[in-house]
Every structure is written in structure tokens, then in C-alpha cells.
Amino acid sequence: MNTIDKIWNGFCPESQLHGKQVRMRLNRHDFFESEATGLQIAVLSDVQAVIMNFRGKGDFRTNPIFADYYAHGEILSPQNMDSAPFNRPILFFEESIEIENYIKSIK
């Protein structure tokens, strides 16, 4: 199995574990959502890429906006609060296994 880099490149981290490069597309809730897995990421201040703790439903915007065009090396973080900014206190993932275990817990 592959590892996940803690610096986000705009592609789906969950798919990366399986050796796939899947685009993430902006949905109607302003989260980038994986077109394959429904994993969602909220980008905050071009510093954090918060992996949301719930999956999207494929409710994408009509005009596609893809994360790989806009990702600027944000650091992957877990969602630890229910409203914006979604990550307070600010925590970052340190290791690939942390990201993997967090993703496995998302329903």
C-alpha cells in the first residue's frame, strides 16, 4: 500500500493510498470532493487542507473547478469542530498512518 504525503497536492488522499490519482472537484458546499470516494477537503487560508469527517454526495458545481489547479501545498489536517474553520485547536497530521486511520474512520 502507498503512503500519503502530509502536503496536499489537490488529489484525493484516499485514492492515493491505492495508487490512484483522482481529482477533487469543488462541490456546492465549497469543499473539494473526490469524484471517486466522496472524501471532502476544506481549504483554509491557503495553509490547511482540512479533511472533513463526513463524505460528500457528488453534489458538484455546474462549472467544474478542480483542486489540482489551486492546491498550493496546504498541510493536511483533521476536522475537529463542526463549523468553520473546522480545525481548532489547529492540528496537522504528522505521519501517513495518521491520515490513513482518520480516513478509515469516515463514514
C-alpha positions in Angstrom: 0.0 0.0 0.0 1.2 3.6 -0.7 1.7 6.4 1.7 0.0 9.8 1.8 2.1 12.9 1.8 1.0 15.4 4.5 1.4 18.2 2.0 -1.8 18.2 -0.2 -1.4 18.2 -4.0 -5.1 18.7 -4.9 -5.7 15.0 -5.5 -7.7 12.6 -3.3 -5.5 11.3 -0.4 -7.7 8.2 0.0 -7.2 7.2 -3.7 -3.5 7.9 -3.3 -3.3 5.0 -0.8 -4.5 2.7 -3.6 -2.0 4.0 -6.2 -4.7 6.1 -8.0 -4.6 9.8 -8.9 -8.2 11.0 -8.6 -9.2 14.6 -9.0 -11.1 16.6 -6.3 -13.8 18.9 -7.6 -15.5 21.8 -5.8 -19.0 20.9 -4.6 -21.9 23.2 -3.8 -20.8 23.3 -0.1 -17.4 24.8 -1.1 -15.5 21.7 -0.2 -13.3 19.9 -2.7 -14.7 16.4 -3.1 -13.2 13.3 -4.6 -15.0 12.2 -7.7 -14.3 8.6 -6.7 -14.7 8.3 -2.9 -16.7 11.3 -1.7 -13.8 12.4 0.6 -14.1 16.1 1.2 -11.4 18.7 2.0 -11.9 22.3 3.1 -9.1 24.7 2.2 -8.4 27.3 4.8 -6.2 30.4 4.2 -4.0 28.5 1.7 -2.4 26.9 4.8 -4.6 24.0 5.8 -6.4 21.3 3.9 -8.9 20.0 6.4 -10.2 16.5 5.7 -13.8 16.6 6.6 -15.2 13.9 8.8 -18.1 13.1 6.5 -18.4 12.3 2.9 -19.9 14.3 0.1 -22.7 13.1 -2.1 -21.4 14.2 -5.5 -23.4 17.5 -5.5 -20.8 19.3 -7.6 -21.0 22.8 -9.0 -22.1 23.0 -12.6 -18.9 24.6 -13.8 -16.1 22.3 -12.7 -13.3 23.7 -10.5 -10.6 21.2 -9.7 -8.3 21.3 -6.7 -5.2 20.3 -8.5 -5.3 23.7 -10.3 -5.5 25.5 -6.9 -3.6 23.5 -4.4 -0.6 25.4 -3.1 1.0 22.9 -0.7 -1.5 23.1 2.1 -0.9 20.8 5.1 -3.5 18.1 5.7 -5.4 18.4 8.9 -8.3 16.6 10.7 -11.7 18.1 11.2 -12.1 18.6 15.0 -15.0 21.0 15.1 -18.4 21.2 13.4 -18.3 24.7 11.9 -15.7 26.8 10.1 -12.7 26.9 10.5 -13.2 23.1 11.2 -9.8 22.7 12.9 -9.3 24.4 16.2 -7.1 24.0 18.1 -5.0 23.8 14.9 -3.7 20.3 14.4 -1.8 18.9 11.5 -1.2 15.3 10.5 2.4 14.2 11.1 2.5 10.8 9.5 0.9 9.0 6.7 -0.6 6.3 9.0 -2.4 9.1 11.0 -4.1 10.3 7.8 -4.9 6.7 6.7 -6.5 5.9 10.1 -8.5 9.1 10.1 -9.8 8.4 6.6 -10.8 4.9 7.5 -13.0 6.3 10.3 -15.0 8.5 7.9 -18.4 7.1 7.0 
